[in-house]
């Protein structure tokens, strides 16, 4: 089966993730899942699951939901969680929360847990989690304020209150993990899986 014969659907409303897939030559259609992520996540936290497991289950839940509406399509689901000292953090609601988030992560290493799955006819065919570890510099509160004033509320779209592809990179001392994992879409393992299934040329 060629890429042209297999319908690929991205279970996400993120234009950035869709563009990453298109950049590597995949013909994908984007359809966001209709799920309440916090409702899915809450019992998982109570059950003691870690942030990487939660990312994987959320990715599977999104892809399975979209798969119901797209019979026989190969649905790509993804999710990313951020964990700091075993605490799961969410996107900041406002700039004050973003400032507090950066102060909290200052001088510490946090994890970005990026899950990606492939689902067809509501069956999970493949699932994978990549982890990036990012250590922030010791950040001066004044610098944090100036940085946020400069970059603006675009940081509210990021769970870490930074955008590594822009000036957010200046916040860091050390990063372990590939760029696509940090972006929330581990592309290399996905492309490998699609080639093995002969869904793309390889």
N, C-alpha and C positions, 0 to 999 in steps of 0.2 A: 504494500500500500504506500503511495506517495503522499507527501505533505498536501498536495492539491486534492487528493481523494479523501483525506481525513480532515474532518472539521475540528479545529482547535478553538476552544473557548476559554477565555481568562475570566475566572470568577472574582472580578475586582472592578471597582470603579476608578482605580488609580490610572490616570493617563500616563504617569511616569513608568509604571510597570508595563503597560501596554506598549509604550515606545521602546522600552528595553528589548521586548520580544521582537518587535518589528525591526529594530536595528540589526538583529542577528538573522533576519530573513524569514521569520515565522509569520504566516498569515493567520492572525488571531482576531477573534471577535470578543469584545468585552461585554460582560453581563454581570453586574454586581449581585451578590447573594442577598436574599431577603431574610436575614437572621438578626437576632439581638445578641451581639457578641458578649455583652456583660452577663446576660442570662445564661449563656452557655458556660461562661468562665466561672461564675460564682460557685456552683457545686464542685467544679474541678479543684478550685482553691481549697474548699472545705475538706475535700478528700485528700489533700496533701500533695497533689501533683505539682511538679516543678514547672518553671516557666517555659522550658523547651517542649515538654509534653503538652502543655496548654496551647502553645503555638501550633503544634502538629494537629491537635484535635480541632482547633478553630479552622485551620486550613482545610481539613477533611470535611468539616461541617459546611463550610462555604461551597466547596466544590460539589459536594453531594446535593446541596440545595439547587444549584444551577444545573446539575446533571439531570434532575427531574424534568426540566423544561427543554432539554436538548438530547433526545434519544440518540444513541450511537455516537455522539460527539465525544471527543477526548477533552475533558475539562481540567484546566490547570488551576489549582487552588493554592493560595499562599497566605501566610500570616507571619507577623513578627512581634515578639515580645521583648521587653527590656527588663532585665533583672539586676538588682543592685543589693548585695548582701542578702540574698534569698528573698528580697522583696520585689514583687511585680509592680512595675510602674506603668501608668497610662499617659496619653497625650495631655499636656498641660491645658487647662481650660482658659487661661488668660496669661498676660505677660507677667503678672506678679507671681503666678504659679511657675512660670518658666524660669524666672529669676531664682526662686527657691529651689527648683529642680537642679539648676546648674551649681548652686552653692552646695547642695547635698552631694552631688557627684564629684565636686572639686577634689582633686588629689586621689581619687579612688578609681578602681577598675570596675566597669560594668560589662554585662554581656548583652549582645543582641542575638536573639535566638530566631533564626529565619527558617520557617518550615515551607516545604513545597510538596504538593501531591498531584497525582494524576488519577482522575476518576472517569469511569465510563459506565453508563447505565446504572448509576448509583453504587457502583462497586469500586472500592479503592484498589487500584492496580499497583500503585507505587507511592511511597512516602519517604521523605528525607528531611533531616534537620541539619543545618549548618550553624555553627556558633562563631561569632566574632567577639573578641575581647578588646575593649578600648579603655585606655587609662588617660584620664584628664590631668592636665597640669594643675598645680595649686593656683586657683584663680582668685584674684583680688576682687572683692565685691564691687569696687568702683569700675574695674574693667568689665565685669559681667553686665553692669548697667549700661555702660557705653556700647558694648557689643550688641546687646539686645535693642538698644535705641537705633543702632545703625542697620541691623538686618531686618528689623520689623517683625510683624506678627506672622510672617511665613514660618517661624519656628514652631508655631502652634500646631502645624500639621505633622510634626515629628515627635515621637514618643520621648526622645531624649532632649527636646528643646534645642536642637542644633541640626544643621544640614551640612554633612561632611563634604558634599560636593562644592560647597561655597566657603564662606569665611568661617563656618563652624569648625573647619579643620584646625584653625588656630587654637582651639581649646585643648588640643590633645598633645600628650607626650609620647604615647606609644599605641600602635594599633596592630592587633594580630587577627588576621582573617581577610578574605578577599572583598573587593569593592562591591560585588553583586550581593554578597551576603549582608553587607552593611546597608545596601539599598533595599533589602527585604525580598530579593528574588534570586536565589542561588542558581544562576544560569548554567554553569558547567555541568553539575549533576543532572539538571533537567535535559539539556541537550544530549547528554550521553544516553539517558533513558529513552528519549524520543528516537535516537538512532538505532538503539537495540530493538525497538518495536517497529522499526522501518517506517516510522511516521515522517521522518525527514531523511533526505539523502545523506549517505555517509559511507 
